[in-house]
């Protein structure tokens, strides 16, 4: 019985919150801000896509270089540098 009452209270609470969201979303300034936020998210996704492609290209070039120069990594690695 208590579970049903708590569920009903939760449902009523959600309805009030959702009703407020609809009121807020109908505001033209809020719509403009949401649109700008979505545009920024898409810009960030495009940037990250390009950035990840560049990193993958660098890793590929690094692997090719290390294959051509097998002792280079051991000789000049920063983790093995003696200071």
Secondary structure, DSSP 8 states (H G I E B T S, - for coil): -HHHHHHHHHHHHHHHHHHHHHHHHTSHHHHHHHHHHHHHHHHHHHHHHHHHHHHHHHHHHHHHHHHHSTTHHHHH-GGG---
